[in-house]
Amino acid sequence: MHLLSDGTFVEGIVDLAFEEDGRWIVVDFKTDRQLDIQLGAYARQVRLYADAIAAATEMPAEPMLLQL
């Protein structure tokens, strides 16, 4: 769970996160055939995951979308 600056709590499940070179890599897997249709929403989702991990660990976090 992560608290946003406006007081909203968000909750989600990260597909994959690992530490590399002093930062977290946060990966969200997507299986959509046409990823571009929802790309904005998916990018916001994985950015929230990365922000939550960065806040919890006090380390930078880089979001990544991976289409399978």
All heavy atoms as a GROMACS GRO file, in nm:
protein
  536
    1MET      N    1   0.085  -0.117   0.000
    1MET     CA    2   0.000   0.000   0.000
    1MET      C    3   0.090   0.123   0.000
    1MET      O    4   0.195   0.125   0.062
    1MET     CB    5  -0.090  -0.001   0.123
    1MET     CG    6  -0.210   0.084   0.103
    1MET     SD    7  -0.333   0.089   0.236
    1MET     CE    8  -0.343  -0.072   0.298
    2HIS      N    9   0.046   0.225  -0.070
    2HIS     CA   10   0.126   0.347  -0.085
    2HIS      C   11   0.033   0.468  -0.072
    2HIS      O   12  -0.078   0.468  -0.128
    2HIS     CB   13   0.193   0.346  -0.222
    2HIS     CG   14   0.278   0.464  -0.252
    2HIS    ND1   15   0.389   0.497  -0.178
    2HIS    CD2   16   0.270   0.558  -0.349
    2HIS    CE1   17   0.445   0.604  -0.230
    2HIS    NE2   18   0.374   0.643  -0.334
    3LEU      N   19   0.077   0.569   0.001
    3LEU     CA   20  -0.001   0.691   0.021
    3LEU      C   21   0.044   0.797  -0.079
    3LEU      O   22   0.161   0.834  -0.082
    3LEU     CB   23   0.017   0.742   0.163
    3LEU     CG   24  -0.056   0.870   0.201
    3LEU    CD1   25  -0.207   0.850   0.194
    3LEU    CD2   26  -0.015   0.915   0.341
    4LEU      N   27  -0.050   0.844  -0.161
    4LEU     CA   28  -0.020   0.951  -0.256
    4LEU      C   29  -0.023   1.086  -0.187
    4LEU      O   30  -0.078   1.100  -0.077
    4LEU     CB   31  -0.122   0.948  -0.371
    4LEU     CG   32  -0.128   0.821  -0.454
    4LEU    CD1   33  -0.235   0.833  -0.562
    4LEU    CD2   34   0.007   0.789  -0.515
    5SER      N   35   0.030   1.187  -0.252
    5SER     CA   36   0.036   1.321  -0.192
    5SER      C   37  -0.101   1.380  -0.165
    5SER      O   38  -0.115   1.466  -0.078
    5SER     CB   39   0.117   1.414  -0.282
    5SER     OG   40   0.057   1.425  -0.409
    6ASP      N   41  -0.205   1.333  -0.237
    6ASP     CA   42  -0.340   1.385  -0.213
    6ASP      C   43  -0.414   1.309  -0.103
    6ASP      O   44  -0.532   1.332  -0.079
    6ASP     CB   45  -0.422   1.384  -0.342
    6ASP     CG   46  -0.455   1.245  -0.392
    6ASP    OD1   47  -0.413   1.144  -0.329
    6ASP    OD2   48  -0.524   1.234  -0.495
    7GLY      N   49  -0.346   1.215  -0.038
    7GLY     CA   50  -0.406   1.140   0.071
    7GLY      C   51  -0.471   1.009   0.028
    7GLY      O   52  -0.523   0.935   0.111
    8THR      N   53  -0.465   0.977  -0.100
    8THR     CA   54  -0.522   0.853  -0.151
    8THR      C   55  -0.426   0.736  -0.128
    8THR      O   56  -0.306   0.748  -0.153
    8THR     CB   57  -0.548   0.864  -0.303
    8THR    OG1   58  -0.633   0.975  -0.328
    8THR    CG2   59  -0.610   0.738  -0.359
    9PHE      N   60  -0.481   0.624  -0.079
    9PHE     CA   61  -0.403   0.502  -0.067
    9PHE      C   62  -0.419   0.420  -0.195
    9PHE      O   63  -0.530   0.407  -0.246
    9PHE     CB   64  -0.450   0.416   0.051
    9PHE     CG   65  -0.396   0.459   0.183
    9PHE    CD1   66  -0.475   0.529   0.272
    9PHE    CD2   67  -0.265   0.430   0.220
    9PHE    CE1   68  -0.426   0.570   0.394
    9PHE    CE2   69  -0.215   0.470   0.342
    9PHE     CZ   70  -0.296   0.540   0.429
   10VAL      N   71  -0.310   0.367  -0.246
   10VAL     CA   72  -0.316   0.278  -0.362
   10VAL      C   73  -0.251   0.145  -0.322
   10VAL      O   74  -0.160   0.141  -0.241
   10VAL     CB   75  -0.248   0.336  -0.486
   10VAL    CG1   76  -0.324   0.454  -0.540
   10VAL    CG2   77  -0.105   0.374  -0.459
   11GLU      N   78  -0.302   0.039  -0.382
   11GLU     CA   79  -0.251  -0.094  -0.352
   11GLU      C   80  -0.241  -0.173  -0.482
   11GLU      O   81  -0.326  -0.160  -0.570
   11GLU     CB   82  -0.348  -0.164  -0.256
   11GLU     CG   83  -0.305  -0.300  -0.212
   11GLU     CD   84  -0.401  -0.361  -0.111
   11GLU    OE1   85  -0.502  -0.298  -0.076
   11GLU    OE2   86  -0.372  -0.473  -0.068
   12GLY      N   87  -0.138  -0.252  -0.495
   12GLY     CA   88  -0.121  -0.333  -0.614
   12GLY      C   89  -0.019  -0.442  -0.590
   12GLY      O   90   0.043  -0.448  -0.484
   13ILE      N   91  -0.003  -0.526  -0.690
   13ILE     CA   92   0.093  -0.636  -0.681
   13ILE      C   93   0.193  -0.621  -0.794
   13ILE      O   94   0.156  -0.620  -0.912
   13ILE     CB   95   0.021  -0.772  -0.690
   13ILE    CG1   96  -0.075  -0.787  -0.572
   13ILE    CG2   97   0.123  -0.886  -0.693
   13ILE    CD1   98  -0.163  -0.909  -0.579
   14VAL      N   99   0.318  -0.608  -0.758
   14VAL     CA  100   0.426  -0.591  -0.855
   14VAL      C  101   0.459  -0.728  -0.916
   14VAL      O  102   0.472  -0.827  -0.844
   14VAL     CB  103   0.550  -0.531  -0.785
   14VAL    CG1  104   0.668  -0.524  -0.879
   14VAL    CG2  105   0.517  -0.394  -0.730
   15ASP      N  106   0.473  -0.732  -1.047
   15ASP     CA  107   0.510  -0.857  -1.114
   15ASP      C  108   0.655  -0.896  -1.085
   15ASP      O  109   0.686  -1.012  -1.058
   15ASP     CB  110   0.488  -0.848  -1.265
   15ASP     CG  111   0.342  -0.840  -1.304
   15ASP    OD1  112   0.258  -0.895  -1.230
   15ASP    OD2  113   0.312  -0.780  -1.408
   16LEU      N  114   0.745  -0.798  -1.092
   16LEU     CA  115   0.887  -0.825  -1.071
   16LEU      C  116   0.957  -0.697  -1.028
   16LEU      O  117   0.935  -0.591  -1.087
   16LEU     CB  118   0.951  -0.876  -1.202
   16LEU     CG  119   1.101  -0.897  -1.203
   16LEU    CD1  120   1.141  -1.011  -1.108
   16LEU    CD2  121   1.150  -0.926  -1.344
   17ALA      N  122   1.041  -0.708  -0.927
   17ALA     CA  123   1.126  -0.596  -0.885
   17ALA      C  124   1.260  -0.652  -0.841
   17ALA      O  125   1.265  -0.754  -0.771
   17ALA     CB  126   1.061  -0.517  -0.773
   18PHE      N  127   1.367  -0.589  -0.886
   18PHE     CA  128   1.500  -0.634  -0.845
   18PHE      C  129   1.592  -0.513  -0.837
   18PHE      O  130   1.572  -0.411  -0.902
   18PHE     CB  131   1.556  -0.740  -0.940
   18PHE     CG  132   1.568  -0.697  -1.084
   18PHE    CD1  133   1.687  -0.644  -1.132
   18PHE    CD2  134   1.460  -0.710  -1.171
   18PHE    CE1  135   1.698  -0.605  -1.264
   18PHE    CE2  136   1.470  -0.672  -1.304
   18PHE     CZ  137   1.590  -0.619  -1.351
   19GLU      N  138   1.694  -0.526  -0.752
   19GLU     CA  139   1.790  -0.419  -0.732
   19GLU      C  140   1.908  -0.439  -0.827
   19GLU      O  141   1.961  -0.550  -0.842
   19GLU     CB  142   1.840  -0.421  -0.588
   19GLU     CG  143   1.925  -0.304  -0.552
   19GLU     CD  144   1.974  -0.308  -0.409
   19GLU    OE1  145   1.919  -0.385  -0.329
   19GLU    OE2  146   2.069  -0.235  -0.380
   20GLU      N  147   1.948  -0.330  -0.891
   20GLU     CA  148   2.061  -0.335  -0.984
   20GLU      C  149   2.131  -0.200  -0.983
   20GLU      O  150   2.068  -0.097  -1.005
   20GLU     CB  151   2.011  -0.368  -1.125
   20GLU     CG  152   2.121  -0.378  -1.228
   20GLU     CD  153   2.068  -0.418  -1.364
   20GLU    OE1  154   2.008  -0.331  -1.431
   20GLU    OE2  155   2.085  -0.535  -1.400
   21ASP      N  156   2.259  -0.201  -0.957
   21ASP     CA  157   2.340  -0.079  -0.961
   21ASP      C  158   2.282   0.032  -0.874
   21ASP      O  159   2.275   0.148  -0.917
   21ASP     CB  160   2.359  -0.031  -1.104
   21ASP     CG  161   2.433  -0.130  -1.192
   21ASP    OD1  162   2.521  -0.201  -1.140
   21ASP    OD2  163   2.402  -0.137  -1.313
   22GLY      N  164   2.238  -0.002  -0.754
   22GLY     CA  165   2.189   0.100  -0.661
   22GLY      C  166   2.051   0.153  -0.688
   22GLY      O  167   2.012   0.256  -0.633
   23ARG      N  168   1.975   0.085  -0.773
   23ARG     CA  169   1.838   0.128  -0.799
   23ARG      C  170   1.750   0.004  -0.817
   23ARG      O  171   1.800  -0.105  -0.845
   23ARG     CB  172   1.830   0.217  -0.923
   23ARG     CG  173   1.850   0.142  -1.054
   23ARG     CD  174   1.854   0.239  -1.173
   23ARG     NE  175   1.838   0.174  -1.299
   23ARG     CZ  176   1.930   0.101  -1.362
   23ARG    NH1  177   2.048   0.082  -1.306
   23ARG    NH2  178   1.905   0.047  -1.479
   24TRP      N  179   1.621   0.024  -0.802
   24TRP     CA  180   1.524  -0.082  -0.825
   24TRP      C  181   1.476  -0.076  -0.969
   24TRP      O  182   1.450   0.031  -1.021
   24TRP     CB  183   1.404  -0.067  -0.732
   24TRP     CG  184   1.435  -0.107  -0.592
   24TRP    CD1  185   1.470  -0.024  -0.490
   24TRP    CD2  186   1.434  -0.239  -0.540
   24TRP    NE1  187   1.493  -0.098  -0.376
   24TRP    CE2  188   1.470  -0.230  -0.404
   24TRP    CE3  189   1.406  -0.364  -0.594
   24TRP    CZ2  190   1.479  -0.343  -0.322
   24TRP    CZ3  191   1.415  -0.476  -0.512
   24TRP    CH2  192   1.451  -0.464  -0.378
   25ILE      N  193   1.466  -0.192  -1.030
   25ILE     CA  194   1.401  -0.206  -1.160
   25ILE      C  195   1.266  -0.270  -1.131
   25ILE      O  196   1.260  -0.378  -1.071
   25ILE     CB  197   1.482  -0.295  -1.256
   25ILE    CG1  198   1.626  -0.246  -1.269
   25ILE    CG2  199   1.412  -0.307  -1.391
   25ILE    CD1  200   1.640  -0.108  -1.327
   26VAL      N  201   1.160  -0.202  -1.169
   26VAL     CA  202   1.023  -0.248  -1.140
   26VAL      C  203   0.957  -0.280  -1.273
   26VAL      O  204   0.938  -0.193  -1.357
   26VAL     CB  205   0.943  -0.140  -1.064
   26VAL    CG1  206   0.805  -0.190  -1.030
   26VAL    CG2  207   1.018  -0.099  -0.937
   27VAL      N  208   0.922  -0.409  -1.292
   27VAL     CA  209   0.871  -0.457  -1.420
   27VAL      C  210   0.725  -0.499  -1.405
   27VAL      O  211   0.689  -0.570  -1.311
   27VAL     CB  212   0.953  -0.576  -1.471
   27VAL    CG1  213   0.903  -0.621  -1.608
   27VAL    CG2  214   1.102  -0.542  -1.476
   28ASP      N  215   0.644  -0.454  -1.499
   28ASP     CA  216   0.504  -0.497  -1.506
   28ASP      C  217   0.485  -0.567  -1.640
   28ASP      O  218   0.512  -0.508  -1.745
   28ASP     CB  219   0.410  -0.377  -1.493
   28ASP     CG  220   0.267  -0.419  -1.464
   28ASP    OD1  221   0.247  -0.520  -1.395
   28ASP    OD2  222   0.175  -0.348  -1.509
   29PHE      N  223   0.446  -0.692  -1.635
   29PHE     CA  224   0.425  -0.771  -1.757
   29PHE      C  225   0.284  -0.748  -1.811
   29PHE      O  226   0.188  -0.746  -1.735
   29PHE     CB  227   0.442  -0.921  -1.728
   29PHE     CG  228   0.577  -0.957  -1.676
   29PHE    CD1  229   0.595  -0.994  -1.544
   29PHE    CD2  230   0.688  -0.954  -1.759
   29PHE    CE1  231   0.720  -1.029  -1.496
   29PHE    CE2  232   0.814  -0.987  -1.711
   29PHE     CZ  233   0.829  -1.025  -1.579
   30LYS      N  234   0.272  -0.733  -1.941
   30LYS     CA  235   0.142  -0.717  -2.007
   30LYS      C  236   0.133  -0.816  -2.122
   30LYS      O  237   0.231  -0.839  -2.193
   30LYS     CB  238   0.124  -0.574  -2.059
   30LYS     CG  239   0.122  -0.469  -1.950
   30LYS     CD  240   0.009  -0.492  -1.853
   30LYS     CE  241   0.006  -0.387  -1.744
   30LYS     NZ  242  -0.083  -0.423  -1.635
   31THR      N  243   0.015  -0.872  -2.141
   31THR     CA  244  -0.005  -0.971  -2.247
   31THR      C  245  -0.098  -0.921  -2.356
   31THR      O  246  -0.135  -0.997  -2.445
   31THR     CB  247  -0.060  -1.102  -2.189
   31THR    OG1  248  -0.184  -1.074  -2.122
   31THR    CG2  249   0.038  -1.165  -2.091
   32ASP      N  250  -0.137  -0.794  -2.352
   32ASP     CA  251  -0.227  -0.738  -2.452
   32ASP      C  252  -0.165  -0.747  -2.592
   32ASP      O  253  -0.047  -0.721  -2.610
   32ASP     CB  254  -0.255  -0.589  -2.425
   32ASP     CG  255  -0.314  -0.563  -2.288
   32ASP    OD1  256  -0.277  -0.634  -2.194
   32ASP    OD2  257  -0.397  -0.473  -2.277
   33ARG      N  258  -0.246  -0.780  -2.690
   33ARG     CA  259  -0.198  -0.782  -2.828
   33ARG      C  260  -0.167  -0.640  -2.876
   33ARG      O  261  -0.073  -0.617  -2.950
   33ARG     CB  262  -0.300  -0.845  -2.921
   33ARG     CG  263  -0.310  -0.994  -2.906
   33ARG     CD  264  -0.397  -1.053  -3.015
   33ARG     NE  265  -0.413  -1.194  -2.996
   33ARG     CZ  266  -0.335  -1.286  -3.051
   33ARG    NH1  267  -0.235  -1.248  -3.126
   33ARG    NH2  268  -0.355  -1.414  -3.029
   34GLN      N  269  -0.251  -0.544  -2.836
   34GLN     CA  270  -0.231  -0.405  -2.875
   34GLN      C  271  -0.205  -0.322  -2.749
   34GLN      O  272  -0.294  -0.255  -2.697
   34GLN     CB  273  -0.352  -0.353  -2.950
   34GLN     CG  274  -0.372  -0.421  -3.084
   34GLN     CD  275  -0.492  -0.366  -3.157
   34GLN    OE1  276  -0.596  -0.338  -3.097
   34GLN    NE2  277  -0.477  -0.348  -3.287
   35LEU      N  278  -0.084  -0.326  -2.704
   35LEU     CA  279  -0.044  -0.257  -2.581
   35LEU      C  280  -0.069  -0.107  -2.589
   35LEU      O  281  -0.104  -0.044  -2.490
   35LEU     CB  282   0.103  -0.285  -2.554
   35LEU     CG  283   0.161  -0.234  -2.423
   35LEU    CD1  284   0.096  -0.305  -2.306
   35LEU    CD2  285   0.311  -0.253  -2.420
   36ASP      N  286  -0.056  -0.049  -2.708
   36ASP     CA  287  -0.067   0.096  -2.723
   36ASP      C  288  -0.203   0.151  -2.685
   36ASP      O  289  -0.215   0.266  -2.647
   36ASP     CB  290  -0.030   0.139  -2.864
   36ASP     CG  291  -0.115   0.072  -2.971
   36ASP    OD1  292  -0.164  -0.041  -2.949
   36ASP    OD2  293  -0.133   0.133  -3.079
   37ILE      N  294  -0.308   0.069  -2.690
   37ILE     CA  295  -0.443   0.116  -2.656
   37ILE      C  296  -0.450   0.159  -2.509
   37ILE      O  297  -0.513   0.259  -2.476
   37ILE     CB  298  -0.548   0.008  -2.687
   37ILE    CG1  299  -0.557  -0.014  -2.838
   37ILE    CG2  300  -0.684   0.045  -2.629
   37ILE    CD1  301  -0.645  -0.131  -2.879
   38GLN      N  302  -0.384   0.085  -2.422
   38GLN     CA  303  -0.386   0.114  -2.277
   38GLN      C  304  -0.252   0.163  -2.225
   38GLN      O  305  -0.230   0.165  -2.104
   38GLN     CB  306  -0.426  -0.013  -2.201
   38GLN     CG  307  -0.568  -0.057  -2.223
   38GLN     CD  308  -0.666   0.040  -2.162
   38GLN    OE1  309  -0.640   0.102  -2.059
   38GLN    NE2  310  -0.780   0.057  -2.227
   39LEU      N  311  -0.162   0.203  -2.313
   39LEU     CA  312  -0.026   0.237  -2.273
   39LEU      C  313  -0.020   0.343  -2.164
   39LEU      O  314   0.057   0.329  -2.069
   39LEU     CB  315   0.056   0.281  -2.395
   39LEU     CG  316   0.204   0.299  -2.371
   39LEU    CD1  317   0.267   0.171  -2.318
   39LEU    CD2  318   0.273   0.344  -2.498
   40GLY      N  319  -0.100   0.446  -2.173
   40GLY     CA  320  -0.099   0.552  -2.072
   40GLY      C  321  -0.136   0.501  -1.934
   40GLY      O  322  -0.069   0.532  -1.835
   41ALA      N  323  -0.241   0.421  -1.927
   41ALA     CA  324  -0.286   0.366  -1.798
   41ALA      C  325  -0.182   0.269  -1.743
   41ALA      O  326  -0.153   0.270  -1.622
   41ALA     CB  327  -0.420   0.296  -1.815
   42TYR      N  328  -0.125   0.186  -1.830
   42TYR     CA  329  -0.023   0.091  -1.785
   42TYR      C  330   0.102   0.162  -1.737
   42TYR      O  331   0.164   0.122  -1.638
   42TYR     CB  332   0.012  -0.006  -1.896
   42TYR     CG  333  -0.098  -0.103  -1.933
   42TYR    CD1  334  -0.102  -0.160  -2.059
   42TYR    CD2  335  -0.197  -0.138  -1.842
   42TYR    CE1  336  -0.200  -0.251  -2.094
   42TYR    CE2  337  -0.298  -0.227  -1.877
   42TYR     CZ  338  -0.298  -0.284  -2.003
   42TYR     OH  339  -0.396  -0.373  -2.037
   43ALA      N  340   0.141   0.268  -1.805
   43ALA     CA  341   0.259   0.345  -1.763
   43ALA      C  342   0.236   0.409  -1.626
   43ALA      O  343   0.327   0.411  -1.542
   43ALA     CB  344   0.292   0.451  -1.867
   44ARG      N  345   0.116   0.461  -1.604
   44ARG     CA  346   0.083   0.519  -1.472
   44ARG      C  347   0.089   0.411  -1.364
   44ARG      O  348   0.138   0.435  -1.253
   44ARG     CB  349  -0.053   0.586  -1.474
   44ARG     CG  350  -0.053   0.722  -1.543
   44ARG     CD  351  -0.186   0.796  -1.525
   44ARG     NE  352  -0.298   0.726  -1.586
   44ARG     CZ  353  -0.331   0.730  -1.715
   44ARG    NH1  354  -0.258   0.802  -1.798
   44ARG    NH2  355  -0.435   0.664  -1.761
   45GLN      N  356   0.038   0.293  -1.395
   45GLN     CA  357   0.036   0.183  -1.299
   45GLN      C  358   0.177   0.144  -1.256
   45GLN      O  359   0.207   0.138  -1.137
   45GLN     CB  360  -0.035   0.062  -1.361
   45GLN     CG  361  -0.038  -0.060  -1.272
   45GLN     CD  362  -0.097  -0.180  -1.342
   45GLN    OE1  363  -0.109  -0.185  -1.464
   45GLN    NE2  364  -0.135  -0.280  -1.265
   46VAL      N  365   0.265   0.120  -1.351
   46VAL     CA  366   0.399   0.077  -1.316
   46VAL      C  367   0.478   0.192  -1.251
   46VAL      O  368   0.564   0.170  -1.166
   46VAL     CB  369   0.473   0.015  -1.437
   46VAL    CG1  370   0.513   0.118  -1.540
   46VAL    CG2  371   0.592  -0.068  -1.390
   47ARG      N  372   0.446   0.316  -1.286
   47ARG     CA  373   0.510   0.431  -1.221
   47ARG      C  374   0.469   0.437  -1.073
   47ARG      O  375   0.552   0.465  -0.986
   47ARG     CB  376   0.468   0.561  -1.292
   47ARG     CG  377   0.519   0.689  -1.228
   47ARG     CD  378   0.662   0.716  -1.266
   47ARG     NE  379   0.746   0.686  -1.149
   47ARG     CZ  380   0.877   0.668  -1.152
   47ARG    NH1  381   0.943   0.673  -1.264
   47ARG    NH2  382   0.946   0.643  -1.045
   48LEU      N  383   0.342   0.409  -1.043
   48LEU     CA  384   0.298   0.403  -0.903
   48LEU      C  385   0.372   0.294  -0.827
   48LEU      O  386   0.412   0.313  -0.712
   48LEU     CB  387   0.147   0.381  -0.895
   48LEU     CG  388   0.059   0.501  -0.923
   48LEU    CD1  389  -0.087   0.458  -0.932
   48LEU    CD2  390   0.076   0.606  -0.814
   49TYR      N  391   0.388   0.177  -0.889
   49TYR     CA  392   0.464   0.070  -0.826
   49TYR      C  393   0.606   0.116  -0.795
   49TYR      O  394   0.657   0.094  -0.685
   49TYR     CB  395   0.471  -0.053  -0.917
   49TYR     CG  396   0.342  -0.127  -0.941
   49TYR    CD1  397   0.330  -0.212  -1.050
   49TYR    CD2  398   0.233  -0.116  -0.856
   49TYR    CE1  399   0.214  -0.284  -1.074
   49TYR    CE2  400   0.116  -0.187  -0.880
   49TYR     CZ  401   0.107  -0.270  -0.988
   49TYR     OH  402  -0.008  -0.341  -1.011
   50ALA      N  403   0.670   0.178  -0.892
   50ALA     CA  404   0.807   0.225  -0.873
   50ALA      C  405   0.814   0.332  -0.764
   50ALA      O  406   0.905   0.331  -0.681
   50ALA     CB  407   0.864   0.277  -1.005
   51ASP      N  408   0.719   0.424  -0.764
   51ASP     CA  409   0.716   0.528  -0.660
   51ASP      C  410   0.701   0.467  -0.521
   51ASP      O  411   0.766   0.511  -0.426
   51ASP     CB  412   0.603   0.627  -0.686
   51ASP     CG  413   0.627   0.716  -0.806
   51ASP    OD1  414   0.741   0.719  -0.858
   51ASP    OD2  415   0.530   0.781  -0.851
   52ALA      N  416   0.616   0.365  -0.509
   52ALA     CA  417   0.594   0.301  -0.379
   52ALA      C  418   0.722   0.230  -0.332
   52ALA      O  419   0.759   0.240  -0.214
   52ALA     CB  420   0.478   0.201  -0.389
   53ILE      N  421   0.789   0.162  -0.422
   53ILE     CA  422   0.912   0.092  -0.385
   53ILE      C  423   1.021   0.192  -0.350
   53ILE      O  424   1.095   0.174  -0.252
   53ILE     CB  425   0.956  -0.003  -0.499
   53ILE    CG1  426   0.859  -0.122  -0.503
   53ILE    CG2  427   1.100  -0.049  -0.481
   53ILE    CD1  428   0.877  -0.214  -0.620
   54ALA      N  429   1.032   0.300  -0.425
   54ALA     CA  430   1.130   0.404  -0.394
   54ALA      C  431   1.105   0.465  -0.257
   54ALA      O  432   1.199   0.487  -0.179
   54ALA     CB  433   1.129   0.512  -0.503
   55ALA      N  434   0.980   0.492  -0.226
   55ALA     CA  435   0.946   0.550  -0.096
   55ALA      C  436   0.977   0.452   0.018
   55ALA      O  437   1.028   0.492   0.123
   55ALA     CB  438   0.798   0.588  -0.093
   56ALA      N  439   0.948   0.325  -0.004
   56ALA     CA  440   0.970   0.224   0.102
   56ALA      C  441   1.117   0.195   0.125
   56ALA      O  442   1.158   0.165   0.237
   56ALA     CB  443   0.896   0.096   0.066
   57THR      N  444   1.198   0.203   0.020
   57THR     CA  445   1.338   0.165   0.030
   57THR      C  446   1.434   0.283   0.034
   57THR      O  447   1.554   0.263   0.058
   57THR     CB  448   1.378   0.075  -0.089
   57THR    OG1  449   1.366   0.150  -0.210
   57THR    CG2  450   1.293  -0.050  -0.094
   58GLU      N  451   1.383   0.402   0.005
   58GLU     CA  452   1.466   0.522  -0.005
   58GLU      C  453   1.576   0.506  -0.109
   58GLU      O  454   1.688   0.554  -0.092
   58GLU     CB  455   1.523   0.561   0.132
   58GLU     CG  456   1.415   0.597   0.232
   58GLU     CD  457   1.469   0.641   0.366
   58GLU    OE1  458   1.591   0.631   0.390
   58GLU    OE2  459   1.388   0.686   0.448
   59MET      N  460   1.543   0.436  -0.217
   59MET     CA  461   1.633   0.418  -0.331
   59MET      C  462   1.557   0.453  -0.458
   59MET      O  463   1.434   0.439  -0.462
   59MET     CB  464   1.680   0.272  -0.340
   59MET     CG  465   1.769   0.229  -0.226
   59MET     SD  466   1.807   0.051  -0.235
   59MET     CE  467   1.886   0.038  -0.394
   60PRO      N  468   1.626   0.497  -0.562
   60PRO     CA  469   1.556   0.524  -0.687
   60PRO      C  470   1.498   0.395  -0.746
   60PRO      O  471   1.549   0.286  -0.721
   60PRO     CB  472   1.664   0.582  -0.778
   60PRO     CG  473   1.793   0.552  -0.713
   60PRO     CD  474   1.769   0.524  -0.569
   61ALA      N  475   1.390   0.412  -0.822
   61ALA     CA  476   1.325   0.298  -0.886
   61ALA      C  477   1.286   0.336  -1.028
   61ALA      O  478   1.232   0.444  -1.051
   61ALA     CB  479   1.203   0.255  -0.806
   62GLU      N  480   1.314   0.247  -1.120
   62GLU     CA  481   1.286   0.269  -1.262
   62GLU      C  482   1.174   0.176  -1.308
   62GLU      O  483   1.187   0.054  -1.300
   62GLU     CB  484   1.414   0.241  -1.342
   62GLU     CG  485   1.398   0.260  -1.489
   62GLU     CD  486   1.528   0.230  -1.563
   62GLU    OE1  487   1.637   0.246  -1.505
   62GLU    OE2  488   1.519   0.190  -1.680
   63PRO      N  489   1.063   0.233  -1.356
   63PRO     CA  490   0.953   0.148  -1.404
   63PRO      C  491   0.979   0.097  -1.545
   63PRO      O  492   1.037   0.168  -1.628
   63PRO     CB  493   0.834   0.242  -1.401
   63PRO     CG  494   0.892   0.377  -1.424
   63PRO     CD  495   1.029   0.374  -1.361
   64MET      N  496   0.934  -0.026  -1.573
   64MET     CA  497   0.946  -0.082  -1.707
   64MET      C  498   0.823  -0.165  -1.738
   64MET      O  499   0.776  -0.241  -1.653
   64MET     CB  500   1.068  -0.173  -1.717
   64MET     CG  501   1.200  -0.105  -1.690
   64MET     SD  502   1.336  -0.219  -1.710
   64MET     CE  503   1.379  -0.179  -1.877
   65LEU      N  504   0.771  -0.148  -1.858
   65LEU     CA  505   0.663  -0.234  -1.908
   65LEU      C  506   0.725  -0.338  -2.000
   65LEU      O  507   0.812  -0.306  -2.081
   65LEU     CB  508   0.562  -0.152  -1.988
   65LEU     CG  509   0.465  -0.066  -1.908
   65LEU    CD1  510   0.384   0.021  -2.002
   65LEU    CD2  511   0.374  -0.153  -1.824
   66LEU      N  512   0.679  -0.462  -1.988
   66LEU     CA  513   0.730  -0.568  -2.073
   66LEU      C  514   0.610  -0.641  -2.134
   66LEU      O  515   0.528  -0.696  -2.060
   66LEU     CB  516   0.816  -0.665  -1.993
   66LEU     CG  517   0.877  -0.780  -2.069
   66LEU    CD1  518   0.972  -0.729  -2.179
   66LEU    CD2  519   0.951  -0.873  -1.975
   67GLN      N  520   0.601  -0.636  -2.265
   67GLN     CA  521   0.492  -0.702  -2.335
   67GLN      C  522   0.534  -0.846  -2.366
   67GLN      O  523   0.640  -0.871  -2.422
   67GLN     CB  524   0.457  -0.630  -2.463
   67GLN     CG  525   0.337  -0.688  -2.533
   67GLN     CD  526   0.299  -0.609  -2.658
   67GLN    OE1  527   0.378  -0.531  -2.710
   67GLN    NE2  528   0.178  -0.628  -2.704
   68LEU      N  529   0.449  -0.939  -2.327
   68LEU     CA  530   0.476  -1.080  -2.352
   68LEU      C  531   0.394  -1.130  -2.467
   68LEU      O  532   0.287  -1.086  -2.492
   68LEU     CB  533   0.443  -1.165  -2.228
   68LEU     CG  534   0.520  -1.128  -2.102
   68LEU    CD1  535   0.470  -1.209  -1.986
   68LEU    CD2  536   0.667  -1.149  -2.122
   0.00000   0.00000   0.00000
